[in-house]
Amino acid sequence: MCSMAVVSCKKKENDLSDIKVDPEDRVIQFDSTKVAGFFTKYPDYKEYESEIRQLYKKHDYHYLWFDKKGVIEFAEAVFNQVNQISAEGVPAKLPYKEQIDNLFYENENKDPDVNSELLVSAMYFFYAKNVYQGLDANKSKETGWYLPREKTSYVAYLDTLMKDPTLLKKDEKEMIPLYYNLKKGLQKYREIEKKGGWEKITMQEGVKSLKVGDSSATVLQVRKRLALTGDLKSASQSTVFDEELANAIGAYEKRNYQNEDKLITPSLVKDLNVSVEDRIKTIVVNMERCRWISPKFIKSGNYIAVNIPSYKVRYFKDGKLRLESNVVVGKALNKTVVFSGQMSYLVFSPYWNVPKSILEKEIKPGIAKNKNYLAQHNMEWNGNSVRQKPGPTNSLGLVKFMFPNSNNIYLHDSPAKSLFNKESRAFSHGCVRVQKAKELANAILEDDQNWNASKIDKAMSAGKEQSYSLKKKIPVYIAYFTSGADENGNVSFFEDVYSRDGRLASLLYNK
């Protein structure tokens, strides 16, 4: 059976511009005492009771989704969005879907009842909370996420949507760009899943690597795998490792921020063998994390973003990427915290004030074994604490970037340059070491007339600590995304360095 509601819904699937919601049509009122009975009948929607009561109190208990002719067109548009919710990376299932389906598939000019009206409202809140808000702030904190979460009234937002239904489709206003890139990637990986995914690659035991010119059944398996994700344009049946395959492997490694050796190695095979189902779950998990960041955070166009799993920091200026650098982050025992701050000053030739925990666990035992320990490490007592003097061997390097916070975390240079070349870079005590610290200082101060490249060089090598307050603070966001994607939906996957994806996935898939 194909009702007018279904036809209208399909008609409006990609065009919401001519849907009109007339407040004057809200002439049907219902008995407010019947609201309680709805939640008795449909207990799975009880989590939205407070907001549903608030919504109807605001509208004096008038029907919002029905008029004298039946279900309004905007309700059909919301219903259509809910039916596509899996494309938004939401694994949750709509409660009482059969009853809601019946409202739209069998509701031709039927007089409304309170339960039908409230079911549509509950459907709206289910959609808004899952797609726009995601898990509540307390649950996101359970996964180690301490970036501020913006509070939104989805009661008020419904009025906004009714005034402009196209907002249901307007990407850029609701989420950060990464969300929509990942959404495209999710579609790609689900298409691969529908076709059966990919076969497991096997590598002969004892073989450390395969290079151009080598012949192996593994080569053909890798060809097929890379062709599925678009890294290789097509998969020939050749078992000979050629330049085309080497370049495809290099492209794959580059996209995933891996060292580009263009070889088939056990580690590459292990990475390629992660199932498409697990890759989809990773994309879904990171789309959820996107919901936790308001687009307002990056609206100014000037900010610094650190992503822990990709070991990268990016400085955006006027909305454009100004600088990207490798970073070293905290090891598992000293995790770098996910939070935000305001970079307010730089310190050139800094002292390193040794944290108490390091003093007790490392410095004092070192002094006990070697009376010259402090001198050999360019350190000195400073009252009851120890600090390392400025200089090229200082653990903070030659400059640090300060955004005061209770976690005592900041960005800084490092004398241990070799660590930046490693693929996994979780080595610090929590702070973020920046490979291109000098370049970052230059980029931050390039519009400040008090500084130029020569002065910055001099300050960094002066051997005397010097602080400089920025004329305009720069927002800093330290986040945790184990996948990213470009505007074409080409997905990158990064090491889940703090093993947080599983916890978040269980929260999402078991809702």
C-alpha positions as CSV (number, residue, x, y, z in Angstrom):
1,M,0.0,0.0,0.0
2,C,1.4,3.4,-0.9
3,S,-0.2,6.3,0.9
4,M,-0.1,10.0,0.1
5,A,2.2,10.4,3.2
6,V,4.8,8.1,1.7
7,V,4.6,9.8,-1.7
8,S,5.0,13.2,-0.1
9,C,7.9,11.9,2.1
10,K,9.8,10.6,-0.9
11,K,9.1,13.7,-2.9
12,K,10.7,15.8,-0.1
13,E,13.7,13.6,0.5
14,N,16.2,15.9,-1.0
15,D,14.2,19.1,-1.2
16,L,12.9,20.7,2.0
17,S,12.8,24.2,0.7
18,D,9.0,24.4,0.0
19,I,7.8,22.8,3.2
20,K,5.8,25.4,5.2
21,V,4.7,25.1,8.8
22,D,1.9,27.5,9.6
23,P,1.5,28.3,13.3
24,E,-2.1,29.3,12.7
25,D,-2.9,25.6,11.8
26,R,-2.1,24.6,15.4
27,V,-5.8,24.9,16.5
28,I,-6.3,21.4,17.9
29,Q,-5.7,21.2,21.6
30,F,-5.5,18.1,23.8
31,D,-5.9,17.2,27.5
32,S,-2.6,17.7,29.2
33,T,-3.4,14.9,31.7
34,K,-3.0,12.4,29.0
35,V,0.7,12.9,28.7
36,A,1.5,10.7,31.7
37,G,-0.4,7.8,30.1
38,F,1.8,8.0,27.0
39,F,5.0,7.2,29.0
40,T,3.2,4.3,30.7
41,K,2.4,2.9,27.3
42,Y,5.7,3.8,25.7
43,P,8.3,3.6,28.6
44,D,11.3,3.5,26.2
45,Y,10.7,7.2,25.6
46,K,10.6,8.2,29.2
47,E,14.1,9.7,29.0
48,Y,12.5,12.5,26.9
49,E,9.6,13.1,29.2
50,S,10.9,16.3,30.7
51,E,11.5,17.9,27.3
52,I,8.2,16.7,25.8
53,R,6.3,18.2,28.7
54,Q,8.3,21.4,28.3
55,L,7.5,21.4,24.6
56,Y,3.8,21.2,25.0
57,K,3.6,23.5,27.9
58,K,5.3,26.1,25.7
59,H,2.7,25.5,23.0
60,D,-0.3,25.4,25.3
61,Y,-0.9,21.7,24.6
62,H,-1.7,22.2,21.0
63,Y,-1.0,19.5,18.4
64,L,2.3,20.3,16.6
65,W,2.6,17.4,14.1
66,F,-1.1,17.2,13.0
67,D,-3.5,19.7,11.6
68,K,-7.1,19.3,10.5
69,K,-5.9,17.4,7.4
70,G,-3.7,14.9,9.2
71,V,0.1,14.6,9.5
72,I,1.8,17.8,8.4
73,E,4.5,17.7,5.8
74,F,7.3,18.7,8.2
75,A,6.5,15.6,10.3
76,E,7.1,13.5,7.2
77,A,10.4,15.3,6.6
78,V,11.6,14.4,10.1
79,F,10.3,10.8,9.7
80,N,12.4,10.6,6.5
81,Q,15.5,11.8,8.3
82,V,14.9,9.2,11.1
83,N,14.7,6.5,8.5
84,Q,18.2,7.5,7.3
85,I,19.7,7.8,10.7
86,S,22.2,5.0,10.1
87,A,23.9,7.2,7.5
88,E,24.6,9.6,10.4
89,G,26.7,6.9,12.1
90,V,24.0,6.2,14.7
91,P,23.6,2.5,15.6
92,A,20.7,3.1,18.0
93,K,17.3,1.7,16.8
94,L,14.2,3.8,16.9
95,P,11.9,2.5,19.7
96,Y,8.4,1.5,18.6
97,K,9.3,1.8,15.0
98,E,6.4,-0.3,13.8
99,Q,3.8,2.0,15.5
100,I,5.6,5.1,14.1
101,D,5.7,3.6,10.6
102,N,2.0,3.0,10.8
103,L,1.4,6.7,11.5
104,F,3.0,7.7,8.2
105,Y,2.1,4.7,6.0
106,E,-1.5,4.3,7.1
107,N,-2.5,7.7,8.3
108,E,-4.5,9.2,5.4
109,N,-6.7,12.0,6.8
110,K,-7.1,10.2,10.1
111,D,-8.0,12.3,13.1
112,P,-5.0,12.6,15.4
113,D,-4.9,11.2,18.9
114,V,-2.6,12.2,21.8
115,N,-0.4,9.0,21.6
116,S,0.2,9.5,17.9
117,E,1.2,13.2,18.5
118,L,3.5,12.3,21.3
119,L,5.1,9.5,19.4
120,V,6.1,11.9,16.7
121,S,7.6,14.3,19.3
122,A,9.5,11.4,20.9
123,M,10.8,10.5,17.4
124,Y,12.0,14.0,17.0
125,F,13.8,14.0,20.3
126,F,15.3,10.6,19.5
127,Y,16.7,12.0,16.3
128,A,17.9,15.3,17.7
129,K,19.6,13.8,20.7
130,N,21.3,11.0,18.7
131,V,22.4,13.0,15.7
132,Y,23.1,16.4,17.1
133,Q,24.0,15.8,20.7
134,G,25.2,12.2,21.0
135,L,26.0,10.7,24.4
136,D,25.4,13.0,27.3
137,A,28.4,14.9,28.8
138,N,28.8,12.5,31.8
139,K,29.2,9.5,29.5
140,S,31.6,11.3,27.2
141,K,33.7,12.1,30.2
142,E,33.8,8.4,31.0
143,T,35.7,8.0,27.8
144,G,38.3,10.6,28.8
145,W,36.7,13.5,26.9
146,Y,37.0,16.8,28.8
147,L,36.5,19.3,26.0
148,P,33.6,21.5,26.9
149,R,30.2,20.3,25.6
150,E,27.8,22.9,24.4
151,K,24.2,22.7,25.8
152,T,21.4,23.0,23.3
153,S,17.7,23.2,23.9
154,Y,16.1,20.8,21.4
155,V,12.7,22.2,22.5
156,A,13.7,25.6,21.2
157,Y,15.5,24.1,18.2
158,L,12.2,22.5,17.0
159,D,10.7,26.0,16.5
160,T,13.8,26.9,14.5
161,L,13.5,23.9,12.3
162,M,9.8,24.5,11.7
163,K,10.6,28.0,10.6
164,D,13.3,26.7,8.3
165,P,12.9,23.0,7.5
166,T,16.0,23.1,5.3
167,L,18.1,23.1,8.4
168,L,17.4,19.4,8.6
169,K,19.9,19.1,5.7
170,K,22.2,22.1,6.3
171,D,25.5,20.4,7.2
172,E,27.8,23.3,8.0
173,K,25.7,24.8,10.8
174,E,25.3,21.7,13.0
175,M,28.6,19.9,13.0
176,I,32.3,20.4,12.4
177,P,33.4,19.6,8.8
178,L,35.1,16.3,9.9
179,Y,31.6,14.8,10.6
180,Y,30.4,15.2,7.1
181,N,33.7,13.9,5.6
182,L,33.4,10.8,7.9
183,K,29.8,10.5,6.8
184,K,30.9,10.1,3.2
185,G,33.5,7.6,4.3
186,L,30.9,5.6,6.2
187,Q,28.9,5.3,3.0
188,K,31.9,4.0,1.1
189,Y,32.8,1.4,3.7
190,R,29.2,0.2,4.0
191,E,29.1,-0.3,0.2
192,I,32.3,-2.4,0.6
193,E,30.6,-4.3,3.4
194,K,27.5,-5.0,1.2
195,K,29.7,-6.6,-1.4
196,G,31.3,-8.9,1.1
197,G,34.2,-6.9,2.5
198,W,37.7,-8.1,1.9
199,E,39.5,-11.4,2.2
200,K,42.2,-11.9,4.8
201,I,45.8,-11.4,3.5
202,T,48.3,-14.1,4.4
203,M,52.1,-13.7,4.5
204,Q,54.6,-16.5,4.4
205,E,56.0,-17.1,7.8
206,G,59.6,-15.8,8.2
207,V,59.2,-13.2,5.4
208,K,60.1,-9.8,6.9
209,S,59.1,-7.7,3.8
210,L,58.3,-7.8,0.1
211,K,59.6,-5.2,-2.3
212,V,59.4,-4.2,-5.9
213,G,60.4,-7.2,-8.1
214,D,59.4,-9.8,-5.6
215,S,56.7,-12.4,-6.5
216,S,54.2,-13.8,-4.0
217,A,50.6,-14.7,-3.6
218,T,50.5,-12.0,-0.9
219,V,51.1,-9.4,-3.6
220,L,47.9,-10.3,-5.4
221,Q,46.0,-10.3,-2.1
222,V,47.3,-6.8,-1.2
223,R,46.4,-5.6,-4.8
224,K,42.7,-6.7,-4.3
225,R,42.6,-5.1,-0.8
226,L,43.9,-1.7,-1.9
227,A,41.7,-1.6,-5.0
228,L,38.6,-2.0,-2.7
229,T,39.4,1.2,-0.8
230,G,40.5,3.1,-3.9
231,D,44.2,3.2,-3.2
232,L,44.8,1.2,-6.3
233,K,42.8,2.1,-9.4
234,S,42.3,-1.5,-10.4
235,A,43.6,-4.9,-9.3
236,S,45.5,-6.9,-11.9
237,Q,46.0,-10.6,-11.4
238,S,49.8,-10.2,-11.2
239,T,51.7,-11.7,-8.3
240,V,54.7,-9.6,-9.1
241,F,55.3,-6.5,-6.9
242,D,55.5,-3.6,-9.3
243,E,55.9,0.2,-9.0
244,E,52.1,0.8,-9.3
245,L,51.5,-1.3,-6.2
246,A,54.4,0.4,-4.4
247,N,52.9,3.8,-5.1
248,A,49.5,2.5,-3.9
249,I,51.0,1.3,-0.6
250,G,52.8,4.6,-0.2
251,A,49.5,6.5,-0.7
252,Y,47.8,4.2,1.9
253,E,50.7,4.8,4.4
254,K,50.6,8.6,3.8
255,R,46.9,8.8,4.3
256,N,47.2,6.9,7.6
257,Y,50.2,8.9,8.8
258,Q,52.4,5.8,8.7
259,N,56.1,5.8,7.7
260,E,56.1,5.5,3.9
261,D,58.5,2.6,3.1
262,K,56.3,1.3,0.2
263,L,56.9,-2.3,1.4
264,I,54.6,-5.2,2.2
265,T,55.4,-6.0,5.8
266,P,53.7,-8.0,8.6
267,S,52.6,-4.7,10.2
268,L,51.1,-3.5,6.9
269,V,49.3,-6.8,6.4
270,K,48.0,-6.7,10.0
271,D,46.6,-3.2,9.3
272,L,45.0,-4.2,6.0
273,N,43.4,-7.2,7.7
274,V,41.3,-5.2,10.1
275,S,37.8,-6.1,9.0
276,V,35.5,-3.7,7.2
277,E,33.0,-4.2,10.0
278,D,35.6,-2.9,12.5
279,R,36.5,0.0,10.3
280,I,32.9,1.0,10.1
281,K,32.6,0.8,13.9
282,T,35.7,3.1,14.1
283,I,34.1,5.6,11.8
284,V,30.9,5.6,13.8
285,V,32.8,6.1,17.0
286,N,34.5,9.1,15.6
287,M,31.4,10.6,14.2
288,E,30.0,10.4,17.7
289,R,33.1,12.4,19.0
290,C,32.4,15.0,16.3
291,R,29.0,15.6,18.0
292,W,30.8,16.6,21.1
293,I,32.5,19.6,19.5
294,S,30.5,22.7,18.6
295,P,31.2,24.3,15.2
296,K,31.5,27.6,17.2
297,F,34.8,26.4,18.6
298,I,36.5,26.8,15.2
299,K,34.3,29.6,13.9
300,S,36.9,32.3,14.4
301,G,39.3,30.5,12.0
302,N,42.2,30.9,14.4
303,Y,43.0,27.9,16.6
304,I,45.5,25.1,17.3
305,A,44.3,21.5,17.3
306,V,46.2,18.5,18.6
307,N,44.9,15.1,17.7
308,I,46.4,12.5,20.1
309,P,46.0,9.3,18.0
310,S,47.4,10.8,14.7
311,Y,50.3,12.4,16.6
312,K,49.7,15.7,14.8
313,V,49.2,19.4,15.7
314,R,47.6,21.8,13.3
315,Y,47.6,25.6,13.5
316,F,44.7,27.2,11.6
317,K,44.9,30.9,10.7
318,D,42.0,32.8,9.1
319,G,40.3,29.4,8.5
320,K,43.3,28.0,6.6
321,L,45.9,25.4,7.6
322,R,49.0,27.5,8.4
323,L,51.2,24.8,9.9
324,E,51.2,21.0,10.6
325,S,53.7,19.2,12.7
326,N,54.4,15.8,14.2
327,V,54.0,15.6,17.9
328,V,54.9,13.3,20.8
329,V,52.1,12.8,23.3
330,G,51.7,11.2,26.7
331,K,52.4,7.5,27.2
332,A,49.6,5.2,28.5
333,L,50.6,5.8,32.1
334,N,50.7,9.6,31.6
335,K,47.9,10.2,29.2
336,T,47.6,13.6,27.5
337,V,44.3,15.0,28.6
338,V,41.5,15.8,26.2
339,F,40.6,19.4,26.9
340,S,40.8,23.0,25.6
341,G,42.5,26.2,26.7
342,Q,43.6,29.6,25.5
343,M,47.2,30.0,24.5
344,S,48.2,33.3,26.1
345,Y,52.0,33.4,26.2
346,L,55.2,31.9,24.9
347,V,58.4,31.2,26.9
348,F,61.7,31.2,25.1
349,S,64.7,29.4,26.6
350,P,62.5,28.0,29.3
351,Y,63.4,26.4,32.6
352,W,61.9,23.0,33.2
353,N,60.4,22.8,36.6
354,V,60.5,19.1,37.3
355,P,57.1,17.8,38.4
356,K,57.0,16.3,41.9
357,S,56.1,12.8,40.7
358,I,59.2,12.8,38.4
359,L,61.3,14.3,41.2
360,E,60.4,11.5,43.5
361,K,60.4,8.6,41.0
362,E,63.4,9.6,38.8
363,I,65.5,12.5,40.0
364,K,66.0,11.6,43.7
365,P,66.9,8.0,42.9
366,G,69.3,9.3,40.3
367,I,70.9,11.7,42.8
368,A,71.2,8.8,45.4
369,K,73.2,6.8,42.8
370,N,75.3,9.7,41.4
371,K,76.2,12.8,43.3
372,N,76.9,14.6,40.0
373,Y,73.4,13.7,38.6
374,L,72.1,17.3,38.7
375,A,75.1,18.9,37.1
376,Q,75.3,16.2,34.4
377,H,71.7,16.9,33.5
378,N,72.1,20.7,33.7
379,M,69.8,20.8,36.7
380,E,69.7,22.7,40.0
381,W,67.8,22.9,43.2
382,N,65.2,25.6,43.3
383,G,64.0,25.7,46.9
384,N,62.5,22.2,47.6
385,S,62.1,21.4,43.9
386,V,64.5,20.8,41.0
387,R,64.6,22.6,37.7
388,Q,66.6,22.1,34.5
389,K,68.4,25.2,33.2
390,P,67.7,26.7,29.8
391,G,69.7,25.3,26.9
392,P,69.7,22.9,24.0
393,T,69.5,19.9,26.3
394,N,66.5,21.2,28.3
395,S,63.7,18.7,28.2
396,L,61.3,21.4,27.0
397,G,63.7,22.4,24.2
398,L,64.0,26.1,23.3
399,V,60.4,27.3,23.5
400,K,57.1,26.4,25.1
401,F,53.6,27.5,24.3
402,M,51.5,28.1,27.4
403,F,47.7,27.9,27.8
404,P,47.3,27.8,31.6
405,N,45.2,24.8,32.8
406,S,44.7,22.7,35.9
407,N,46.3,19.7,34.0
408,N,49.6,21.5,33.7
409,I,49.8,20.5,30.0
410,Y,51.3,22.7,27.3
411,L,53.1,22.4,24.0
412,H,56.8,22.6,23.8
413,D,60.0,21.9,21.8
414,S,62.1,18.9,22.5
415,P,65.8,18.0,22.1
416,A,64.9,14.3,21.4
417,K,64.3,14.9,17.7
418,S,64.6,11.2,16.8
419,L,61.3,10.3,18.5
420,F,59.4,12.4,15.9
421,N,60.4,9.9,13.2
422,K,58.8,6.9,15.0
423,E,55.4,5.8,13.9
424,S,54.0,5.5,17.4
425,R,54.8,8.5,19.4
426,A,53.4,8.2,22.9
427,F,56.5,8.8,25.1
428,S,55.9,12.0,27.1
429,H,54.8,12.5,30.7
430,G,51.6,14.2,29.4
431,C,52.7,17.4,27.6
432,V,52.8,17.7,23.9
433,R,56.2,17.9,22.2
434,V,56.2,19.7,18.9
435,Q,58.6,18.8,16.1
436,K,58.3,22.1,14.3
437,A,58.3,24.2,17.5
438,K,60.5,27.0,15.9
439,E,58.2,27.1,12.9
440,L,55.1,27.3,15.1
441,A,56.6,30.2,17.1
442,N,57.3,32.0,13.9
443,A,53.8,31.4,12.6
444,I,52.1,32.6,15.8
445,L,54.2,35.8,15.9
446,E,54.4,36.6,12.2
447,D,51.9,39.5,12.5
448,D,53.5,40.9,15.7
449,Q,55.8,43.8,14.9
450,N,57.8,43.1,18.0
451,W,59.1,39.9,16.4
452,N,60.8,38.5,13.4
453,A,62.5,35.2,12.6
454,S,65.9,36.5,13.7
455,K,64.6,37.8,17.0
456,I,62.9,34.5,17.7
457,D,66.1,32.6,16.9
458,K,68.0,34.8,19.3
459,A,65.5,34.4,22.1
460,M,65.4,30.6,21.7
461,S,69.2,30.3,22.0
462,A,69.7,33.1,24.6
463,G,70.1,30.7,27.5
464,K,67.9,33.1,29.6
465,E,64.3,32.5,30.1
466,Q,62.0,35.1,28.5
467,S,58.2,35.2,28.5
468,Y,56.1,37.0,25.9
469,S,52.3,37.6,26.2
470,L,50.4,37.2,23.0
471,K,48.3,40.2,21.9
472,K,45.5,37.9,21.0
473,K,44.9,34.5,22.7
474,I,44.7,31.4,20.5
475,P,42.2,28.6,21.3
476,V,43.9,25.3,21.8
477,Y,41.9,22.0,21.5
478,I,43.4,18.7,22.4
479,A,41.2,16.0,21.0
480,Y,41.1,12.2,20.4
481,F,40.0,11.0,17.0
482,T,41.1,7.6,15.8
483,S,39.9,8.3,12.2
484,G,39.7,11.2,9.9
485,A,38.6,11.8,6.3
486,D,39.0,14.3,3.5
487,E,36.2,16.0,1.7
488,N,36.0,13.1,-0.8
489,G,35.4,10.6,2.1
490,N,38.8,9.0,1.9
491,V,39.2,7.7,5.5
492,S,42.4,7.7,7.6
493,F,42.7,5.4,10.6
494,F,45.0,6.0,13.5
495,E,46.3,4.1,16.5
496,D,43.9,3.9,19.4
497,V,46.8,4.8,21.6
498,Y,44.7,4.9,24.9
499,S,42.3,2.1,24.0
500,R,39.2,4.2,24.1
501,D,37.3,3.2,21.1
502,G,36.0,-0.1,22.5
503,R,34.5,1.6,25.5
504,L,32.7,4.2,23.4
505,A,31.6,1.6,20.9
506,S,30.0,-0.4,23.7
507,L,28.1,2.7,24.9
508,L,26.8,3.4,21.4
509,Y,25.9,-0.1,20.2
510,N,24.3,-1.1,23.5
511,K,22.1,1.9,23.8
